[in-house]
Every structure is written in structure tokens, then in C-alpha cells.
């Protein structure tokens, strides 16, 4: 079952102000953790998008090195 409400910011603010202080603190902590989680995802995405990449030649060299390492392992 899903419930959908169409309320604006001011209505939400009035409802929050009616909460007991301990519930407001819990809500603030929950919102802060949501905000922090969103920022960490954005920073990881930014890091990945700005990270250096290998050229085809470098990737080929790496793959060749892996082949040699795998062949040299004692099974």
C-alpha cells in the first residue's frame, strides 16, 4: 500500500514544529545522514569521472604482464 501526499515546504515545517523535541532531533539526524550519504556518492562519482585512465597501449602492457604472471605461478 502506498500513500502519496501533496504538501508544501511550509506545511512540512509546521508539522515538524509540532513534534516533541526528541523526535525533532531524530529527524534532524536522519536528514543529516541522508545529506551526507548523497554527498559521498557525488564525491565518489566525481573522483571516478576525473580519475586518470589508461591508454590502449598501457592496458595492453598490463594485460601482457598479467598473462606472464599467471603463467609463472606454480599450480
PyMOL Python script that loads the backbone (N, CA, C, O; Angstrom):
from pymol import cmd

cmd.read_pdbstr("""\
ATOM      1  N   UNK A   1       0.848  -1.172   0.000  1.00  0.00           N
ATOM      2  CA  UNK A   1       0.000   0.000   0.000  1.00  0.00           C
ATOM      3  C   UNK A   1       0.897   1.239   0.000  1.00  0.00           C
ATOM      4  O   UNK A   1       1.880   1.309   0.738  1.00  0.00           O
ATOM      5  N   UNK A   2       0.553   2.185  -0.813  1.00  0.00           N
ATOM      6  CA  UNK A   2       1.337   3.401  -0.939  1.00  0.00           C
ATOM      7  C   UNK A   2       0.455   4.608  -0.695  1.00  0.00           C
ATOM      8  O   UNK A   2      -0.683   4.674  -1.160  1.00  0.00           O
ATOM      9  N   UNK A   3       1.011   5.577   0.056  1.00  0.00           N
ATOM     10  CA  UNK A   3       0.290   6.803   0.343  1.00  0.00           C
ATOM     11  C   UNK A   3       1.076   7.965  -0.226  1.00  0.00           C
ATOM     12  O   UNK A   3       2.281   8.074   0.001  1.00  0.00           O
ATOM     13  N   UNK A   4       0.416   8.819  -0.949  1.00  0.00           N
ATOM     14  CA  UNK A   4       1.082   9.962  -1.545  1.00  0.00           C
ATOM     15  C   UNK A   4       0.393  11.234  -1.068  1.00  0.00           C
ATOM     16  O   UNK A   4      -0.828  11.364  -1.160  1.00  0.00           O
ATOM     17  N   UNK A   5       1.195  12.178  -0.554  1.00  0.00           N
ATOM     18  CA  UNK A   5       0.652  13.449  -0.077  1.00  0.00           C
ATOM     19  C   UNK A   5       1.251  14.589  -0.884  1.00  0.00           C
ATOM     20  O   UNK A   5       2.418  14.549  -1.276  1.00  0.00           O
ATOM     21  N   UNK A   6       0.445  15.588  -1.122  1.00  0.00           N
ATOM     22  CA  UNK A   6       0.927  16.769  -1.825  1.00  0.00           C
ATOM     23  C   UNK A   6       0.927  17.927  -0.831  1.00  0.00           C
ATOM     24  O   UNK A   6      -0.058  18.653  -0.696  1.00  0.00           O
ATOM     25  N   UNK A   7       2.072  18.086  -0.130  1.00  0.00           N
ATOM     26  CA  UNK A   7       2.191  19.167   0.842  1.00  0.00           C
ATOM     27  C   UNK A   7       3.422  19.996   0.525  1.00  0.00           C
ATOM     28  O   UNK A   7       4.415  19.476   0.016  1.00  0.00           O
ATOM     29  N   UNK A   8       3.357  21.273   0.824  1.00  0.00           N
ATOM     30  CA  UNK A   8       4.473  22.155   0.501  1.00  0.00           C
ATOM     31  C   UNK A   8       5.413  22.287   1.709  1.00  0.00           C
ATOM     32  O   UNK A   8       5.154  21.750   2.786  1.00  0.00           O
ATOM     33  N   UNK A   9       6.484  23.002   1.493  1.00  0.00           N
ATOM     34  CA  UNK A   9       7.538  23.161   2.498  1.00  0.00           C
ATOM     35  C   UNK A   9       6.999  23.753   3.803  1.00  0.00           C
ATOM     36  O   UNK A   9       7.316  23.255   4.883  1.00  0.00           O
ATOM     37  N   UNK A  10       6.194  24.805   3.712  1.00  0.00           N
ATOM     38  CA  UNK A  10       5.672  25.459   4.922  1.00  0.00           C
ATOM     39  C   UNK A  10       4.790  24.526   5.742  1.00  0.00           C
ATOM     40  O   UNK A  10       4.808  24.568   6.972  1.00  0.00           O
ATOM     41  N   UNK A  11       4.024  23.692   5.067  1.00  0.00           N
ATOM     42  CA  UNK A  11       3.188  22.729   5.782  1.00  0.00           C
ATOM     43  C   UNK A  11       4.066  21.697   6.500  1.00  0.00           C
ATOM     44  O   UNK A  11       3.785  21.314   7.636  1.00  0.00           O
ATOM     45  N   UNK A  12       5.104  21.265   5.841  1.00  0.00           N
ATOM     46  CA  UNK A  12       6.022  20.303   6.471  1.00  0.00           C
ATOM     47  C   UNK A  12       6.688  20.944   7.683  1.00  0.00           C
ATOM     48  O   UNK A  12       6.817  20.312   8.731  1.00  0.00           O
ATOM     49  N   UNK A  13       7.107  22.186   7.541  1.00  0.00           N
ATOM     50  CA  UNK A  13       7.760  22.888   8.636  1.00  0.00           C
ATOM     51  C   UNK A  13       6.825  23.024   9.840  1.00  0.00           C
ATOM     52  O   UNK A  13       7.248  22.830  10.980  1.00  0.00           O
ATOM     53  N   UNK A  14       5.556  23.357   9.591  1.00  0.00           N
ATOM     54  CA  UNK A  14       4.572  23.446  10.686  1.00  0.00           C
ATOM     55  C   UNK A  14       4.399  22.097  11.370  1.00  0.00           C
ATOM     56  O   UNK A  14       4.284  22.033  12.594  1.00  0.00           O
ATOM     57  N   UNK A  15       4.380  21.022  10.593  1.00  0.00           N
ATOM     58  CA  UNK A  15       4.240  19.688  11.182  1.00  0.00           C
ATOM     59  C   UNK A  15       5.462  19.319  12.018  1.00  0.00           C
ATOM     60  O   UNK A  15       5.329  18.756  13.104  1.00  0.00           O
ATOM     61  N   UNK A  16       6.633  19.632  11.516  1.00  0.00           N
ATOM     62  CA  UNK A  16       7.861  19.325  12.244  1.00  0.00           C
ATOM     63  C   UNK A  16       7.890  20.075  13.565  1.00  0.00           C
ATOM     64  O   UNK A  16       8.301  19.520  14.583  1.00  0.00           O
ATOM     65  N   UNK A  17       7.463  21.320  13.560  1.00  0.00           N
ATOM     66  CA  UNK A  17       7.463  22.123  14.792  1.00  0.00           C
ATOM     67  C   UNK A  17       6.503  21.580  15.840  1.00  0.00           C
ATOM     68  O   UNK A  17       6.627  21.916  17.018  1.00  0.00           O
ATOM     69  N   UNK A  18       5.555  20.755  15.439  1.00  0.00           N
ATOM     70  CA  UNK A  18       4.615  20.151  16.377  1.00  0.00           C
ATOM     71  C   UNK A  18       5.191  18.897  17.044  1.00  0.00           C
ATOM     72  O   UNK A  18       4.641  18.404  18.029  1.00  0.00           O
ATOM     73  N   UNK A  19       6.287  18.393  16.509  1.00  0.00           N
ATOM     74  CA  UNK A  19       6.895  17.188  17.068  1.00  0.00           C
ATOM     75  C   UNK A  19       7.541  17.481  18.417  1.00  0.00           C
ATOM     76  O   UNK A  19       7.948  18.611  18.688  1.00  0.00           O
ATOM     77  N   UNK A  20       7.632  16.440  19.271  1.00  0.00           N
ATOM     78  CA  UNK A  20       8.395  16.598  20.510  1.00  0.00           C
ATOM     79  C   UNK A  20       9.876  16.807  20.175  1.00  0.00           C
ATOM     80  O   UNK A  20      10.352  16.405  19.114  1.00  0.00           O
ATOM     81  N   UNK A  21      10.595  17.452  21.114  1.00  0.00           N
ATOM     82  CA  UNK A  21      11.991  17.800  20.854  1.00  0.00           C
ATOM     83  C   UNK A  21      12.828  16.575  20.494  1.00  0.00           C
ATOM     84  O   UNK A  21      13.663  16.654  19.593  1.00  0.00           O
ATOM     85  N   UNK A  22      12.623  15.440  21.177  1.00  0.00           N
ATOM     86  CA  UNK A  22      13.430  14.241  20.898  1.00  0.00           C
ATOM     87  C   UNK A  22      13.187  13.734  19.467  1.00  0.00           C
ATOM     88  O   UNK A  22      14.106  13.227  18.822  1.00  0.00           O
ATOM     89  N   UNK A  23      11.950  13.872  18.979  1.00  0.00           N
ATOM     90  CA  UNK A  23      11.655  13.439  17.613  1.00  0.00           C
ATOM     91  C   UNK A  23      12.255  14.403  16.578  1.00  0.00           C
ATOM     92  O   UNK A  23      12.655  13.988  15.490  1.00  0.00           O
ATOM     93  N   UNK A  24      12.311  15.682  16.928  1.00  0.00           N
ATOM     94  CA  UNK A  24      12.943  16.659  16.031  1.00  0.00           C
ATOM     95  C   UNK A  24      14.425  16.346  15.907  1.00  0.00           C
ATOM     96  O   UNK A  24      14.993  16.429  14.817  1.00  0.00           O
ATOM     97  N   UNK A  25      15.056  15.985  17.026  1.00  0.00           N
ATOM     98  CA  UNK A  25      16.474  15.627  16.995  1.00  0.00           C
ATOM     99  C   UNK A  25      16.686  14.380  16.143  1.00  0.00           C
ATOM    100  O   UNK A  25      17.625  14.322  15.350  1.00  0.00           O
ATOM    101  N   UNK A  26      15.820  13.386  16.303  1.00  0.00           N
ATOM    102  CA  UNK A  26      15.919  12.164  15.495  1.00  0.00           C
ATOM    103  C   UNK A  26      15.743  12.481  14.016  1.00  0.00           C
ATOM    104  O   UNK A  26      16.466  11.947  13.175  1.00  0.00           O
ATOM    105  N   UNK A  27      14.795  13.339  13.697  1.00  0.00           N
ATOM    106  CA  UNK A  27      14.561  13.727  12.310  1.00  0.00           C
ATOM    107  C   UNK A  27      15.761  14.474  11.746  1.00  0.00           C
ATOM    108  O   UNK A  27      16.173  14.233  10.611  1.00  0.00           O
ATOM    109  N   UNK A  28      16.324  15.386  12.545  1.00  0.00           N
ATOM    110  CA  UNK A  28      17.494  16.143  12.098  1.00  0.00           C
ATOM    111  C   UNK A  28      18.662  15.209  11.828  1.00  0.00           C
ATOM    112  O   UNK A  28      19.366  15.372  10.832  1.00  0.00           O
ATOM    113  N   UNK A  29      18.877  14.233  12.701  1.00  0.00           N
ATOM    114  CA  UNK A  29      19.959  13.268  12.491  1.00  0.00           C
ATOM    115  C   UNK A  29      19.725  12.429  11.240  1.00  0.00           C
ATOM    116  O   UNK A  29      20.657  12.166  10.479  1.00  0.00           O
ATOM    117  N   UNK A  30      18.493  12.015  11.032  1.00  0.00           N
ATOM    118  CA  UNK A  30      18.174  11.213   9.847  1.00  0.00           C
ATOM    119  C   UNK A  30      18.393  12.022   8.574  1.00  0.00           C
ATOM    120  O   UNK A  30      18.939  11.512   7.596  1.00  0.00           O
ATOM    121  N   UNK A  31      17.969  13.281   8.588  1.00  0.00           N
ATOM    122  CA  UNK A  31      18.163  14.129   7.414  1.00  0.00           C
ATOM    123  C   UNK A  31      19.641  14.396   7.166  1.00  0.00           C
ATOM    124  O   UNK A  31      20.093  14.399   6.021  1.00  0.00           O
ATOM    125  N   UNK A  32      20.395  14.620   8.245  1.00  0.00           N
ATOM    126  CA  UNK A  32      21.823  14.871   8.089  1.00  0.00           C
ATOM    127  C   UNK A  32      22.531  13.658   7.498  1.00  0.00           C
ATOM    128  O   UNK A  32      23.416  13.808   6.655  1.00  0.00           O
ATOM    129  N   UNK A  33      22.152  12.456   7.932  1.00  0.00           N
ATOM    130  CA  UNK A  33      22.783  11.257   7.375  1.00  0.00           C
ATOM    131  C   UNK A  33      22.411  11.069   5.908  1.00  0.00           C
ATOM    132  O   UNK A  33      23.225  10.594   5.116  1.00  0.00           O
ATOM    133  N   UNK A  34      21.188  11.440   5.543  1.00  0.00           N
ATOM    134  CA  UNK A  34      20.773  11.371   4.138  1.00  0.00           C
ATOM    135  C   UNK A  34      21.593  12.346   3.300  1.00  0.00           C
ATOM    136  O   UNK A  34      22.030  12.016   2.198  1.00  0.00           O
ATOM    137  N   UNK A  35      21.794  13.539   3.826  1.00  0.00           N
ATOM    138  CA  UNK A  35      22.580  14.543   3.107  1.00  0.00           C
ATOM    139  C   UNK A  35      24.022  14.077   2.960  1.00  0.00           C
ATOM    140  O   UNK A  35      24.613  14.193   1.886  1.00  0.00           O
ATOM    141  N   UNK A  36      24.586  13.551   4.044  1.00  0.00           N
ATOM    142  CA  UNK A  36      25.971  13.069   3.997  1.00  0.00           C
ATOM    143  C   UNK A  36      26.124  11.928   3.007  1.00  0.00           C
ATOM    144  O   UNK A  36      27.110  11.870   2.273  1.00  0.00           O
ATOM    145  N   UNK A  37      25.167  11.029   2.981  1.00  0.00           N
ATOM    146  CA  UNK A  37      25.221   9.898   2.047  1.00  0.00           C
ATOM    147  C   UNK A  37      25.170  10.401   0.611  1.00  0.00           C
ATOM    148  O   UNK A  37      25.870   9.866  -0.249  1.00  0.00           O
ATOM    149  N   UNK A  38      24.372  11.399   0.338  1.00  0.00           N
ATOM    150  CA  UNK A  38      24.286  11.963  -1.010  1.00  0.00           C
ATOM    151  C   UNK A  38      25.581  12.621  -1.428  1.00  0.00           C
ATOM    152  O   UNK A  38      25.993  12.498  -2.581  1.00  0.00           O
ATOM    153  N   UNK A  39      26.232  13.320  -0.505  1.00  0.00           N
ATOM    154  CA  UNK A  39      27.484  13.981  -0.827  1.00  0.00           C
ATOM    155  C   UNK A  39      28.584  12.971  -1.091  1.00  0.00           C
ATOM    156  O   UNK A  39      29.422  13.176  -1.969  1.00  0.00           O
ATOM    157  N   UNK A  40      28.586  11.878  -0.331  1.00  0.00           N
ATOM    158  CA  UNK A  40      29.642  10.891  -0.538  1.00  0.00           C
ATOM    159  C   UNK A  40      29.490  10.219  -1.894  1.00  0.00           C
ATOM    160  O   UNK A  40      30.486   9.922  -2.553  1.00  0.00           O
ATOM    161  N   UNK A  41      28.261   9.978  -2.315  1.00  0.00           N
ATOM    162  CA  UNK A  41      28.036   9.386  -3.628  1.00  0.00           C
ATOM    163  C   UNK A  41      28.510  10.347  -4.715  1.00  0.00           C
ATOM    164  O   UNK A  41      29.149   9.937  -5.684  1.00  0.00           O
ATOM    165  N   UNK A  42      28.192  11.624  -4.546  1.00  0.00           N
ATOM    166  CA  UNK A  42      28.615  12.615  -5.534  1.00  0.00           C
ATOM    167  C   UNK A  42      30.131  12.716  -5.591  1.00  0.00           C
ATOM    168  O   UNK A  42      30.706  12.837  -6.673  1.00  0.00           O
ATOM    169  N   UNK A  43      30.785  12.666  -4.428  1.00  0.00           N
ATOM    170  CA  UNK A  43      32.240  12.797  -4.425  1.00  0.00           C
ATOM    171  C   UNK A  43      32.895  11.559  -5.044  1.00  0.00           C
ATOM    172  O   UNK A  43      33.922  11.679  -5.711  1.00  0.00           O
ATOM    173  N   UNK A  44      32.325  10.390  -4.836  1.00  0.00           N
ATOM    174  CA  UNK A  44      32.863   9.172  -5.453  1.00  0.00           C
ATOM    175  C   UNK A  44      32.679   9.240  -6.964  1.00  0.00           C
ATOM    176  O   UNK A  44      33.589   8.895  -7.717  1.00  0.00           O
ATOM    177  N   UNK A  45      31.517   9.681  -7.407  1.00  0.00           N
ATOM    178  CA  UNK A  45      31.284   9.817  -8.843  1.00  0.00           C
ATOM    179  C   UNK A  45      32.249  10.823  -9.451  1.00  0.00           C
ATOM    180  O   UNK A  45      32.791  10.595 -10.532  1.00  0.00           O
ATOM    181  N   UNK A  46      32.461  11.932  -8.758  1.00  0.00           N
ATOM    182  CA  UNK A  46      33.381  12.953  -9.252  1.00  0.00           C
ATOM    183  C   UNK A  46      34.794  12.392  -9.340  1.00  0.00           C
ATOM    184  O   UNK A  46      35.501  12.631 -10.320  1.00  0.00           O
ATOM    185  N   UNK A  47      35.207  11.645  -8.318  1.00  0.00           N
ATOM    186  CA  UNK A  47      36.533  11.040  -8.316  1.00  0.00           C
ATOM    187  C   UNK A  47      36.698  10.086  -9.492  1.00  0.00           C
ATOM    188  O   UNK A  47      37.722  10.110 -10.174  1.00  0.00           O
ATOM    189  N   UNK A  48      35.708   9.260  -9.727  1.00  0.00           N
ATOM    190  CA  UNK A  48      35.780   8.287 -10.820  1.00  0.00           C
ATOM    191  C   UNK A  48      35.830   9.002 -12.170  1.00  0.00           C
ATOM    192  O   UNK A  48      36.609   8.628 -13.046  1.00  0.00           O
ATOM    193  N   UNK A  49      35.001  10.025 -12.333  1.00  0.00           N
ATOM    194  CA  UNK A  49      34.960  10.732 -13.616  1.00  0.00           C
ATOM    195  C   UNK A  49      36.227  11.527 -13.893  1.00  0.00           C
ATOM    196  O   UNK A  49      36.583  11.742 -15.052  1.00  0.00           O
ATOM    197  N   UNK A  50      36.914  11.970 -12.833  1.00  0.00           N
ATOM    198  CA  UNK A  50      38.120  12.762 -13.018  1.00  0.00           C
ATOM    199  C   UNK A  50      39.390  11.928 -12.897  1.00  0.00           C
ATOM    200  O   UNK A  50      40.492  12.459 -13.034  1.00  0.00           O
ATOM    201  N   UNK A  51      39.250  10.646 -12.646  1.00  0.00           N
ATOM    202  CA  UNK A  51      40.420   9.788 -12.458  1.00  0.00           C
ATOM    203  C   UNK A  51      41.171   9.610 -13.780  1.00  0.00           C
ATOM    204  O   UNK A  51      40.578   9.664 -14.857  1.00  0.00           O
ATOM    205  N   UNK A  52      42.468   9.400 -13.679  1.00  0.00           N
ATOM    206  CA  UNK A  52      43.232   9.150 -14.908  1.00  0.00           C
ATOM    207  C   UNK A  52      42.836   7.805 -15.512  1.00  0.00           C
ATOM    208  O   UNK A  52      42.409   6.888 -14.812  1.00  0.00           O
ATOM    209  N   UNK A  53      42.988   7.719 -16.806  1.00  0.00           N
ATOM    210  CA  UNK A  53      42.648   6.471 -17.491  1.00  0.00           C
ATOM    211  C   UNK A  53      43.868   5.942 -18.231  1.00  0.00           C
ATOM    212  O   UNK A  53      44.815   6.678 -18.508  1.00  0.00           O
ATOM    213  N   UNK A  54      43.826   4.665 -18.541  1.00  0.00           N
ATOM    214  CA  UNK A  54      44.916   4.034 -19.280  1.00  0.00           C
ATOM    215  C   UNK A  54      44.697   4.203 -20.774  1.00  0.00           C
ATOM    216  O   UNK A  54      43.569   4.194 -21.267  1.00  0.00           O
ATOM    217  N   UNK A  55      45.793   4.356 -21.464  1.00  0.00           N
ATOM    218  CA  UNK A  55      45.709   4.342 -22.922  1.00  0.00           C
ATOM    219  C   UNK A  55      45.593   2.887 -23.356  1.00  0.00           C
ATOM    220  O   UNK A  55      45.788   1.978 -22.549  1.00  0.00           O
ATOM    221  N   UNK A  56      45.277   2.665 -24.626  1.00  0.00           N
ATOM    222  CA  UNK A  56      45.191   1.293 -25.127  1.00  0.00           C
ATOM    223  C   UNK A  56      46.531   0.578 -24.988  1.00  0.00           C
ATOM    224  O   UNK A  56      46.579  -0.611 -24.676  1.00  0.00           O
ATOM    225  N   UNK A  57      47.599   1.298 -25.218  1.00  0.00           N
ATOM    226  CA  UNK A  57      48.933   0.718 -25.105  1.00  0.00           C
ATOM    227  C   UNK A  57      49.225   0.290 -23.659  1.00  0.00           C
ATOM    228  O   UNK A  57      49.756  -0.796 -23.424  1.00  0.00           O
ATOM    229  N   UNK A  58      48.875   1.147 -22.697  1.00  0.00           N
ATOM    230  CA  UNK A  58      49.105   0.814 -21.287  1.00  0.00           C
ATOM    231  C   UNK A  58      48.254  -0.377 -20.858  1.00  0.00           C
ATOM    232  O   UNK A  58      48.719  -1.243 -20.118  1.00  0.00           O
ATOM    233  N   UNK A  59      47.017  -0.418 -21.320  1.00  0.00           N
ATOM    234  CA  UNK A  59      46.149  -1.550 -20.995  1.00  0.00           C
ATOM    235  C   UNK A  59      46.700  -2.836 -21.589  1.00  0.00           C
ATOM    236  O   UNK A  59      46.685  -3.878 -20.934  1.00  0.00           O
ATOM    237  N   UNK A  60      47.184  -2.775 -22.815  1.00  0.00           N
ATOM    238  CA  UNK A  60      47.771  -3.946 -23.461  1.00  0.00           C
ATOM    239  C   UNK A  60      49.003  -4.423 -22.678  1.00  0.00           C
ATOM    240  O   UNK A  60      49.169  -5.622 -22.453  1.00  0.00           O
ATOM    241  N   UNK A  61      49.868  -3.481 -22.264  1.00  0.00           N
ATOM    242  CA  UNK A  61      51.049  -3.844 -21.470  1.00  0.00           C
ATOM    243  C   UNK A  61      50.638  -4.518 -20.160  1.00  0.00           C
ATOM    244  O   UNK A  61      51.250  -5.503 -19.745  1.00  0.00           O
ATOM    245  N   UNK A  62      49.614  -3.991 -19.521  1.00  0.00           N
ATOM    246  CA  UNK A  62      49.137  -4.579 -18.270  1.00  0.00           C
ATOM    247  C   UNK A  62      48.631  -5.998 -18.509  1.00  0.00           C
ATOM    248  O   UNK A  62      48.963  -6.916 -17.760  1.00  0.00           O
ATOM    249  N   UNK A  63      47.829  -6.171 -19.552  1.00  0.00           N
ATOM    250  CA  UNK A  63      47.289  -7.500 -19.844  1.00  0.00           C
ATOM    251  C   UNK A  63      48.404  -8.498 -20.161  1.00  0.00           C
ATOM    252  O   UNK A  63      48.338  -9.654 -19.744  1.00  0.00           O
ATOM    253  N   UNK A  64      49.404  -8.065 -20.878  1.00  0.00           N
ATOM    254  CA  UNK A  64      50.540  -8.946 -21.175  1.00  0.00           C
ATOM    255  C   UNK A  64      51.281  -9.322 -19.892  1.00  0.00           C
ATOM    256  O   UNK A  64      51.676 -10.474 -19.714  1.00  0.00           O
ATOM    257  N   UNK A  65      51.464  -8.366 -19.017  1.00  0.00           N
ATOM    258  CA  UNK A  65      52.123  -8.647 -17.740  1.00  0.00           C
ATOM    259  C   UNK A  65      51.308  -9.649 -16.924  1.00  0.00           C
ATOM    260  O   UNK A  65      51.875 -10.551 -16.307  1.00  0.00           O
ATOM    261  N   UNK A  66      49.988  -9.498 -16.915  1.00  0.00           N
ATOM    262  CA  UNK A  66      49.125 -10.444 -16.176  1.00  0.00           C
ATOM    263  C   UNK A  66      49.251 -11.850 -16.763  1.00  0.00           C
ATOM    264  O   UNK A  66      49.301 -12.830 -16.021  1.00  0.00           O
ATOM    265  N   UNK A  67      49.301 -11.949 -18.070  1.00  0.00           N
ATOM    266  CA  UNK A  67      49.450 -13.263 -18.715  1.00  0.00           C
ATOM    267  C   UNK A  67      50.750 -13.913 -18.267  1.00  0.00           C
ATOM    268  O   UNK A  67      50.764 -15.095 -17.923  1.00  0.00           O
ATOM    269  N   UNK A  68      51.845 -13.153 -18.267  1.00  0.00           N
ATOM    270  CA  UNK A  68      53.141 -13.691 -17.846  1.00  0.00           C
ATOM    271  C   UNK A  68      53.131 -14.089 -16.372  1.00  0.00           C
ATOM    272  O   UNK A  68      53.690 -15.121 -16.002  1.00  0.00           O
ATOM    273  N   UNK A  69      52.500 -13.277 -15.538  1.00  0.00           N
ATOM    274  CA  UNK A  69      52.417 -13.600 -14.102  1.00  0.00           C
ATOM    275  C   UNK A  69      51.606 -14.874 -13.908  1.00  0.00           C
ATOM    276  O   UNK A  69      52.004 -15.756 -13.146  1.00  0.00           O
ATOM    277  N   UNK A  70      50.471 -14.975 -14.594  1.00  0.00           N
ATOM    278  CA  UNK A  70      49.631 -16.165 -14.446  1.00  0.00           C
ATOM    279  C   UNK A  70      50.356 -17.435 -14.922  1.00  0.00           C
ATOM    280  O   UNK A  70      50.194 -18.498 -14.322  1.00  0.00           O
ATOM    281  N   UNK A  71      51.145 -17.330 -15.985  1.00  0.00           N
ATOM    282  CA  UNK A  71      51.888 -18.481 -16.482  1.00  0.00           C
ATOM    283  C   UNK A  71      53.008 -18.888 -15.543  1.00  0.00           C
ATOM    284  O   UNK A  71      53.367 -20.064 -15.474  1.00  0.00           O
ATOM    285  N   UNK A  72      53.562 -17.927 -14.821  1.00  0.00           N
ATOM    286  CA  UNK A  72      54.689 -18.228 -13.950  1.00  0.00           C
ATOM    287  C   UNK A  72      54.279 -18.792 -12.593  1.00  0.00           C
ATOM    288  O   UNK A  72      55.141 -19.226 -11.829  1.00  0.00           O
ATOM    289  N   UNK A  73      53.006 -18.797 -12.278  1.00  0.00           N
ATOM    290  CA  UNK A  73      52.550 -19.320 -10.993  1.00  0.00           C
ATOM    291  C   UNK A  73      52.721 -20.836 -10.965  1.00  0.00           C
ATOM    292  O   UNK A  73      52.481 -21.532 -11.952  1.00  0.00           O
ATOM    293  N   UNK A  74      53.139 -21.315  -9.817  1.00  0.00           N
ATOM    294  CA  UNK A  74      53.263 -22.764  -9.637  1.00  0.00           C
ATOM    295  C   UNK A  74      51.893 -23.273  -9.176  1.00  0.00           C
ATOM    296  O   UNK A  74      51.374 -22.856  -8.140  1.00  0.00           O
ATOM    297  N   UNK A  75      51.335 -24.164  -9.955  1.00  0.00           N
ATOM    298  CA  UNK A  75      49.993 -24.663  -9.651  1.00  0.00           C
ATOM    299  C   UNK A  75      50.027 -25.908  -8.812  1.00  0.00           C
ATOM    300  O   UNK A  75      48.976 -26.451  -8.471  1.00  0.00           O
TER     301      UNK A  75
END
""", "prot")
cmd.dss("prot")
cmd.show_as("cartoon", "prot")
cmd.util.cbc("prot")
cmd.orient("prot")
